[in-house]
C-alpha cells in the first residue's frame, strides 16, 4: 500500500472513529458497519448483510483493501493461502462458485 493511501486511511480512522482505543474489534466493526447482521423472522432465516454504520469510513477501508489486493504481493499470497485452506476444510463449493473459480 502506498504511503499516501496509508496516511489517508490512518487519518480517516483517527478523525472519524474516536472510539478505536476503547472498543473491541467486533464492536468497531459493528460501529463502522462491517459486521454482518441477521435478518431472521420466526423460522425464516435470511442472508446476513452489513448495513448502517459510518459509510465514509467504510468507503476509505474498501479503497485501501482494493489497493492492497491489486498491488501488495504479500496480501495476495496470504489471501490465496487462506482461501485454499478454507476450501480444503469445508464442503465442496456450490455450482455457482465452482463455475466462477474455474474461469
Secondary structure, DSSP 4 states (H G I P E B T S, - for coil): --HHHHHHHHHHHHHH-TTTTTS-HHHHHHHHT-S-B---BTTB----B--SS-HHHHHHHHHHHHHHHHH-HHHHHHHHHHHHHHHHHSPPPPHHHHHHHH-
